[in-house]
Amino acid sequence: MNHQRSFGGYSTIRGRARRLALGSATIFAIVLGTFGLGPVTATADTVIDTIPVGEFPNGVAVSPNGLRAYVANGADDTVSVIATVTNTLVDTVTVGAAPRGVAVSPDGSLAYVTNRDDGTVSVIDTAGNTAVSTINVGNGPFGVAVAPDGSHVYVANTGDNSVSVIQTVDNTVVTTVGVGIFPIGVAVAPDGSHVYVTNLTGDSVSVIQTVDNTVVTTVGVGNGPIGVAVTPDGSRVYVGNNNDGTVAVIETVGNNLVGTVPVGGDPAGVVVTPNGSRVYVANNGADTVQAIESAGNTVVDTIPVGSGPSFLAVTPFGSRLYVTNSEDDTVSVIAIDRCLGSLCIDFGSLTGSGSGVGSTFS
């Protein structure tokens, strides 16, 4: 595929042309199914599967039970539905124009998809994989995240520097919050108290207090921030700075920049594992994913993936990572933990001590 990479019309040129528009039985099923079936033994942090999806995949989200992954395909106006048990495409849902972001409700019943070119959000009923509602939001919606209680959805509108707040009980926009320039990524704190929004051309993160939907501070980060993720304990926020090859670390108490981690070329999406011990970043220009050990904020592994990796989602138990490759229309599946034949068991996550992006994303 000959996709030129960019983020929602904002071009970032770095070497090559780019366009990234950017019960017991149940538990057993999740352990087997969510971690998946692999034909051979795989070491930790390796690609164990590559799944063809739609054209120009961008956002990705995994359902709370870990059995489905949803991929927004930006160039063919669809969402691919992947069964994680077999890592196969099981459905394709038609949505609005140029879908970019996707997020799943906490109960797994709905998926919210931002349609950049028509200023809407499509609501998918995951039981039947059908679009059941369309919500008008701001101009150029991109990033999306759902509150932990499922009551609200937050949408970053790149075209009018705002965040739309959707009330899910009736799918209406209840308020619009002005943020920085070209907001693109969105993440919600685990307690739902704050929303973090990356401003791509503003080189900053806007912090929204959800009790009254006001911006309480703006944190300067690196050049061209895109992806954003909050740690499970809510203490830190990680931000992928696309134009300077770094990941910024924000301490949420005081909202101060406390670290910068050098990574690969053109980092975009970031995700934090469920136990918080690791952060993974998609290096869009280097065709890699890198693992950051959060204890020391150092890169500990580099994983080659497909062409133009953009965004990532981690499964609920933290054993697998799904990465969208915008340039070759695939999703790479990374085993975070060691897979023995057909079974990948994340002992670390189950005991609270093993390997550790947005809203985000057995």
Protein Blocks (a to p, Z undefined) as FASTA:
>chain_A
ZZdddeehiacdehiacddegpjklmmmmmmmmnopafbdcdehiafbdcdddehiabdc
ddfklpaccdddfklopacdddfklopafbdcdddehifbdcddfklpaccdddfknopa
cdddfklopafbdcdddehiabdcddfklpaccdddfklopaddddfklopafbdcddde
hifbdcddfklpaccdddfklopacdddfklopafbdcdddehiabdcddfklpaccddd
fknopacdddfehpaafbdcdddehiabdcddfkopaccdddfknopacdddfklopafb
dcdddehiabdcddfkopaccdddfknopacdddfbacehjaccdfklmnopaccdehia
ZZ
